[in-house]
Amino acid sequence: MHKNTLLIHIGTPKTGSSSIQHFCYQNDDLLRSYGWCYPRFENCFNAQYHETNGGVFCYPDEFHIMDKNHPCWEKMWRNILCDLQSYNVILSNEVFWYCENWKLLEEAEKNWDNVKVLVYLRRQDLYLESRYISFLRSGETKDFDEWIEIFLNGDYRIPDTEHREDVNYLKGLKGIEEIVGIENLYVRAFDKMQWRHGNLIEDFIDVLGIKEKKIVEDAIENSALSMEKAELYRELNRSISQGERYAYGFFGTSGMDKLDALFYPDMPGKKKYLLINPEQRKKIWKRFKKENEEIALRYQNREELFEYEMPQGEIWKPMLSDMQRAMVGVFFKLHLKGYTEMHRHCVLLTMQALCGGRHMALYGLGRCGKELLEKYIIPFELVIDNNPDKGMQVLPGLKVISSSEIEDWKSIFFVIAIRDSNEVVMQMSEHQLIKNKDYVLGIDFFELVNWDMKKYR
C-alpha cells in the first residue's frame, strides 16, 4: 500500500472552498513542513485557475472537467503521482462534487490506493440564501421567491449553461461512497460551532492530522455581497446581455466597486438581511431533516448533522418599485452606451500595438470568424483556415490559406476565432508562440468589444 494520501477536497459550493484554497496556496512551505503538498501546476494547461489547483482539469468551462482523452489529462496525473512519492497531496475543486465530474475520482482510485475525499455541507436554507446571491454575479434575473421554487424542484440551471445544481446531499455522498468507499469519505458540517477553535481553516488542518497547536489566528472569510448591491446586480442582469456584463466588468469585486460608484458610494452594506422568512425556513428544515439525520448517522456516527437555530436578521424587502426598476434599466443602457466606441477603439489600438510590424491574421472562418470579419474594422492581411474553401467569400483582398502553407510563423500575429481553440493553442506552442504576445484568443477579444456570448455557448 502507498504510504502517502491523496486528499481530494470537493466543496460543496458556499462552504468556504476559496478560503481553504487560498490558505493552501499561500502556505505551501508550512504544509510541506507537516508532510503535505498543494501542487500549483503553474506550467500546465489551465494554470489560470491559480489557487484552485483542481481547476487545471476544467475544460471546456469551469463546471466540467476535461475528457480523459484530452492530451493534458495524463500530464497532470503524472505531476500528482510524482508529488505523492514525497508528500501527501491536496487537490481541491468544488466541481468534483458534481456527478458528471466523478471520473476524476475514479481515475484517482485507479492510479493510487490511498485516496480520501473531503466534503463540507452547509445547512440547506443557509446554502440557498448564499447561493442565490452568488448566482446574481453569474447573470441571474429571477426574484428570490421564484428562484427558490425552481431550485427546490430540481429544475434550476445556472444562467447560460446546462449545469444543474440541487441540495440532495445524501444522493451525492452515496455516489461518491461507491467510488472511494465509506471509510475514505470525510463529511464535515459548515458550522462554526463544530469547527476546531471555531475556525474553518483550523478544522481543515485537523482533517490533515495537524493537531498539536493553533495555526490560524483569525478566520478567513469572503466578503458577502450586500442585499442593496445584490438588487442592483439583478436589475443590471435584466437590462443588458451576458456579453455586455463581461465586456464592462460588472462581475466579481471590480463589478461591486463599479456598482457602488454608480449608485451608492456611501452604502455600507453591513446590515444583516435574510431572504427566507421563518415559515419558509421551517419548511426547508422539515424537507431535509430526515436526510440530514441519515447523513450524520452514516458518515459521522452522530444524531444531528446541523443545529437548527433561526438566524438573526431582518427579512429583506426589495428597495426598488417597478418604476424605479425601469429607470435603473434605462440608466444602465445609457451609461454603457457611452463605453462602447471607447472600448472598441482601445481594443483595436491594443491589438495593433501587439502586432507591431507583423502581418495580422484571422485564424478560423467558422461562425465566430465570419462575424468578426463582418462587424469589426480590423486590419487583417491574411485568413487562415485548416480546411480552406477555395470559393469561400471573405472581404476583398484577403487571402485564405491553410496553416500548412505558413512559412514563417514568427512573422504573423494571430487572432484565433475558434470556440474550442485548444488544438490551435497547442499548435501555437509548438512554434514557440506566446499568448497575448504572438496571438490572442478571439473569445477574449469578443468579451472586450461587447460580444453577445450567448450565441456561442
C-alpha positions in Angstrom: 0.0 0.0 0.0 1.1 3.5 -0.7 2.0 5.5 2.4 1.1 9.0 1.3 -2.5 10.2 1.0 -4.2 11.9 -2.0 -6.8 14.1 -0.3 -9.5 15.4 -2.8 -11.4 18.4 -1.4 -14.7 18.8 -3.3 -16.5 21.7 -1.6 -19.5 21.7 -1.7 -20.3 25.2 -3.0 -20.7 28.0 -0.5 -18.7 26.2 2.2 -15.5 28.3 2.2 -13.7 26.4 -0.5 -11.9 29.5 -1.8 -10.7 30.3 1.7 -9.2 26.8 2.1 -7.6 27.0 -1.4 -6.2 30.5 -0.6 -4.7 29.2 2.7 -3.1 26.2 1.0 -1.8 28.2 -1.9 -0.3 30.9 0.4 1.2 28.4 2.9 2.9 25.8 0.8 6.0 25.8 3.0 4.0 25.4 6.2 2.1 22.4 4.7 5.2 20.8 3.4 6.8 21.0 6.9 3.9 18.8 8.0 4.2 16.4 5.1 1.5 17.9 2.8 1.8 19.4 -0.6 -0.7 21.6 -2.6 0.5 21.4 -6.2 0.4 24.6 -8.2 0.5 23.3 -11.8 1.9 26.6 -12.9 3.3 25.3 -16.2 0.2 23.2 -17.0 -2.8 23.8 -19.2 -5.5 25.9 -17.4 -3.0 27.3 -14.9 -5.1 30.4 -14.9 -7.3 28.8 -12.2 -4.4 29.8 -9.9 -5.3 29.0 -6.2 -8.0 26.4 -7.2 -5.4 23.8 -8.1 -8.0 21.3 -9.2 -9.1 23.9 -11.8 -6.4 22.6 -14.1 -8.7 19.8 -15.0 -11.6 22.1 -16.1 -12.4 22.1 -19.8 -14.2 23.5 -21.8 -15.8 25.5 -18.9 -15.4 26.0 -15.2 -18.3 23.5 -14.4 -16.9 20.4 -16.2 -13.6 18.6 -16.3 -11.8 17.5 -19.4 -12.3 14.2 -21.1 -9.8 11.5 -20.3 -8.5 11.6 -23.9 -7.5 15.2 -23.5 -3.7 15.5 -24.2 -3.2 17.2 -20.8 -5.0 14.6 -18.7 -2.1 12.3 -18.4 0.4 15.1 -17.8 -1.5 16.4 -14.8 -1.7 12.9 -13.3 2.0 12.4 -13.8 2.6 15.6 -11.8 0.3 14.5 -9.0 1.8 11.0 -8.8 5.3 12.5 -8.7 4.4 14.7 -5.7 2.8 11.7 -4.0 6.2 10.0 -3.9 7.4 12.6 -1.3 4.3 14.2 0.2 0.6 13.8 1.0 -1.2 15.7 -1.8 -4.2 18.0 -1.6 -6.3 18.5 -4.7 -9.2 21.0 -4.4 -12.1 22.0 -6.7 -15.9 22.3 -6.0 -16.8 20.9 -9.4 -15.6 17.4 -8.3 -18.8 17.3 -6.2 -20.9 17.1 -9.4 -21.6 13.6 -10.6 -20.7 14.4 -14.2 -17.1 15.0 -12.9 -16.7 11.9 -10.8 -14.4 10.4 -13.5 -11.6 12.3 -11.7 -12.4 10.4 -8.5 -12.4 7.1 -10.5 -9.1 8.0 -12.1 -7.7 8.8 -8.6 -8.8 5.3 -7.4 -7.2 3.7 -10.4 -3.9 5.5 -10.0 -3.4 5.5 -6.3 -4.5 3.2 -3.5 -4.8 5.7 -0.7 -7.4 8.3 -1.8 -9.5 10.3 0.7 -12.4 12.7 -0.2 -13.3 15.6 2.0 -16.7 17.3 1.7 -18.2 20.2 3.7 -22.0 20.5 3.8 -24.0 23.7 4.6 -27.4 23.7 6.1 -29.8 23.9 3.1 -31.6 27.1 4.0 -28.4 29.0 4.6 -26.9 27.5 1.4 -29.9 28.6 -0.7 -29.6 32.2 0.6 -25.9 32.4 -0.1 -26.1 30.6 -3.5 -28.8 32.9 -4.8 -26.6 36.0 -4.1 -23.6 34.4 -5.9 -25.8 33.5 -8.9 -26.6 37.1 -9.3 -23.0 37.6 -10.3 -23.5 35.0 -13.0 -26.4 36.8 -14.6 -29.4 35.5 -12.7 -32.5 37.7 -13.3 -35.2 36.0 -11.2 -36.6 37.2 -7.9 -35.6 35.0 -4.9 -39.1 33.5 -4.3 -39.3 32.4 -8.0 -35.7 31.2 -8.0 -36.0 29.1 -4.8 -39.1 27.2 -6.0 -37.3 26.3 -9.3 -34.2 25.2 -7.3 -36.0 23.1 -4.8 -37.9 21.3 -7.6 -34.6 20.3 -9.2 -35.1 22.3 -12.4 -32.5 25.0 -11.9 -29.7 25.7 -14.4 -27.0 28.3 -13.9 -27.5 31.1 -16.4 -26.1 30.5 -19.9 -25.0 26.9 -19.0 -26.5 23.5 -19.0 -25.2 22.9 -15.5 -27.8 21.9 -12.9 -27.5 22.2 -9.1 -29.5 20.9 -6.2 -29.2 20.2 -2.5 -29.6 16.5 -2.5 -26.6 15.8 -0.4 -27.3 12.2 0.5 -27.6 11.1 -3.1 -24.3 12.7 -3.9 -22.5 11.3 -0.9 -23.7 7.7 -1.7 -22.5 8.1 -5.3 -19.0 9.2 -4.1 -19.0 6.4 -1.5 -19.4 3.8 -4.2 -16.2 5.1 -5.8 -13.9 5.6 -2.8 -15.5 3.6 -0.1 -17.3 4.9 3.0 -14.2 4.7 5.2 -12.4 7.2 2.8 -15.1 9.8 2.7 -14.8 12.6 5.3 -18.1 14.6 5.8 -17.9 17.8 7.8 -20.6 20.4 8.6 -20.0 24.0 7.5 -20.8 25.2 11.0 -18.5 27.3 13.3 -19.9 25.5 16.4 -18.4 22.3 15.0 -15.1 23.5 13.8 -11.8 23.3 15.8 -11.3 26.7 17.5 -14.5 27.9 15.6 -12.3 28.4 12.5 -12.8 26.7 9.1 -9.1 26.6 8.3 -8.3 25.1 11.7 -11.0 22.5 11.0 -9.4 21.7 7.6 -6.0 21.4 9.2 -7.5 19.0 11.7 -8.5 16.8 8.8 -4.9 16.8 7.7 -3.9 15.4 11.1 -2.1 18.6 12.2 -3.4 18.8 15.8 -0.6 20.0 18.1 -1.2 23.7 18.0 -3.4 26.5 16.8 -2.0 27.7 13.4 -4.5 30.2 12.2 -5.3 33.1 14.5 -8.1 34.8 12.5 -10.9 33.4 10.4 -10.6 33.8 6.6 -13.9 34.8 5.1 -15.0 36.1 1.7 -16.8 39.4 1.8 -20.5 38.9 1.1 -22.5 40.8 -1.4 -24.8 43.2 0.4 -28.5 42.9 -0.4 -28.5 46.5 -1.7 -25.8 45.6 -4.2 -27.5 42.3 -5.0 -30.7 44.0 -6.0 -28.8 46.3 -8.3 -27.0 43.3 -9.8 -30.3 41.7 -10.6 -31.5 44.9 -12.4 -28.3 45.1 -14.3 -28.7 41.4 -15.4 -32.2 42.2 -16.6 -31.1 45.3 -18.5 -28.1 44.0 -20.6 -26.8 40.9 -22.2 -24.4 38.4 -20.6 -21.7 39.6 -23.1 -22.2 43.2 -22.1 -21.8 42.3 -18.4 -18.4 40.7 -19.1 -17.4 43.5 -21.6 -17.7 46.2 -18.9 -16.5 44.2 -15.9 -19.8 44.1 -13.9 -18.9 40.9 -12.1 -16.7 39.9 -9.1 -15.0 42.5 -6.8 -14.5 45.1 -9.6 -18.2 44.8 -10.5 -19.3 45.6 -7.0 -16.9 48.6 -6.9 -18.5 49.9 -10.1 -22.0 49.5 -8.8 -21.1 51.4 -5.7 -19.6 54.2 -7.7 -22.7 54.3 -10.0 -25.4 54.3 -7.3 -24.5 54.2 -3.7 -20.9 55.3 -3.0 -21.6 55.6 0.7 -23.7 52.4 1.0 -22.1 50.4 3.9 -23.9 47.0 3.2 -23.3 46.0 6.8 -26.8 45.3 7.9 -27.7 41.6 8.2 -30.7 40.7 5.9 -32.4 37.3 5.4 -34.0 36.2 2.2 -36.0 33.3 3.8 -38.7 34.1 6.3 -39.2 31.8 9.4 -42.1 29.9 7.9 -40.2 29.1 4.7 -37.2 28.2 6.7 -39.1 25.7 8.9 -40.5 24.1 5.7 -37.0 23.7 4.3 -35.7 22.2 7.6 -38.6 19.7 7.6 -38.0 18.8 4.0 -34.3 17.8 4.6 -34.2 16.9 8.2 -34.6 13.1 7.7 -31.9 13.1 5.0 -29.6 15.1 7.1 -30.0 12.8 10.1 -29.2 9.8 7.9 -26.0 11.6 6.7 -25.0 12.3 10.3 -25.5 8.7 11.4 -24.0 7.2 8.3 -20.8 9.3 7.9 -20.3 11.0 11.4 -21.8 8.4 13.8 -23.9 11.2 15.4 -27.6 12.0 15.6 -27.7 15.5 14.0 -25.7 17.0 11.1 -26.7 20.6 11.8 -28.0 22.8 14.7 -31.4 24.2 13.8 -31.5 27.7 15.1 -33.2 30.7 13.5 -30.6 33.1 12.1 -30.8 36.7 13.4 -31.6 39.4 10.9 -34.3 41.4 9.1 -36.2 39.9 6.2 -35.2 41.7 3.1 -37.8 43.7 1.3 -37.0 45.0 -2.3 -36.0 48.6 -2.2 -37.0 49.4 -5.8 -40.5 50.0 -7.0 -41.5 48.8 -10.6 -41.0 52.4 -11.8 -37.6 52.7 -10.2 -36.6 49.3 -11.7 -37.5 50.6 -15.2 -35.5 53.7 -14.5 -32.5 51.7 -13.4 -32.6 49.7 -16.6 -32.7 52.8 -18.7 -29.8 54.3 -16.8 -27.6 51.2 -17.3 -28.3 51.2 -21.0 -27.5 54.9 -21.3 -24.4 54.6 -19.1 -23.0 51.6 -21.0 -23.7 53.1 -24.5 -21.0 55.7 -23.8 -18.4 53.0 -23.2 -19.0 51.1 -26.5 -16.9 53.0 -29.0 -14.2 53.7 -26.4 -13.8 50.0 -25.7 -13.7 49.1 -29.4 -11.1 51.8 -30.1 -9.0 50.7 -27.2 -9.0 47.1 -28.2 -8.1 47.9 -31.8 -5.2 50.0 -30.6 -4.0 47.3 -28.2 -4.1 44.7 -31.0 -2.2 46.9 -33.4 0.4 47.5 -30.7 0.8 43.8 -30.0 1.0 43.1 -33.8 3.9 45.5 -34.3 5.3 45.2 -37.8 4.0 41.7 -38.3 1.1 40.6 -40.6 -2.2 40.3 -38.7 -4.1 37.1 -39.4 -7.5 35.8 -38.5 -7.3 32.1 -37.6 -10.6 30.4 -38.3 -13.5 31.1 -40.6 -16.4 29.5 -38.7 -19.3 31.4 -37.3 -17.1 33.4 -34.9 -14.5 34.3 -37.5 -17.1 35.3 -40.1 -18.9 37.6 -37.7 -15.6 39.1 -36.6 -14.8 40.0 -40.2 -18.3 41.5 -40.8 -18.7 43.5 -37.6 -15.3 44.9 -36.7 -12.8 47.0 -38.7 -9.6 45.1 -38.1 -6.6 45.4 -40.4 -6.3 41.7 -41.2 -4.0 40.8 -44.1 -4.5 37.1 -44.0 -7.1 34.5 -43.1 -6.1 31.0 -42.0 -8.4 28.0 -42.0 -7.3 24.4 -41.7 -10.0 23.4 -44.3 -10.0 26.4 -46.7 -12.7 26.5 -49.3 -11.2 28.0 -52.4 -14.6 29.5 -53.3 -15.1 31.0 -49.8 -16.2 34.6 -49.9 -14.3 36.9 -47.5 -13.5 40.6 -47.6 -11.9 41.9 -50.8 -8.1 41.5 -50.8 -8.0 38.9 -48.1 -6.2 35.6 -49.0 -7.4 32.3 -47.3 -4.7 29.7 -46.7 -4.2 26.6 -44.7 -1.9 26.6 -41.7 0.3 24.1 -43.5 1.1 26.9 -46.0 2.6 29.2 -43.3 6.3 29.6 -43.9 7.3 32.0 -41.1 5.1 31.7 -38.0 7.0 34.4 -36.2 6.1 37.0 -38.9 2.4 36.7 -38.1 0.2 38.0 -35.3 -2.8 35.6 -34.9 -6.3 36.3 -33.8 -7.8 32.9 -33.1 -11.6 32.9 -33.7 -12.4 29.3 -32.7 -14.6 28.5 -29.7 -12.8 25.2 -29.0 -9.3 26.5 -29.5 -7.2 24.0 -27.6 -5.7 22.3 -30.6 -4.7 25.6 -32.2 -3.2 26.9 -28.9 -1.1 23.7 -28.8 -0.1 24.4 -32.4 1.0 27.9 -31.4 3.0 26.4 -28.5 4.8 24.0 -30.9 6.0 27.1 -32.8 7.1 28.8 -29.6 4.4 31.5 -29.9 3.2 33.1 -26.7 -0.4 34.0 -25.8 -1.1 37.8 -25.7 2.2 38.4 -27.4 2.2 36.5 -30.6 -1.5 35.6 -30.6 -4.8 36.4 -28.8 -7.9 34.2 -28.4 -10.9 35.6 -30.1 -13.1 34.7 -27.2 -11.2 37.2 -25.1 -11.4 39.8 -27.8 -15.2 39.3 -28.2 -15.8 39.9 -24.5 -13.8 43.1 -24.6 -15.8 44.5 -27.6 -19.3 43.8 -26.3 -19.9 40.4 -28.0 -23.0 38.6 -27.1 -21.5 35.3 -25.8 -24.9 33.5 -25.5 -24.7 32.7 -29.2 -21.5 30.7 -28.8 -22.1 28.8 -25.5 
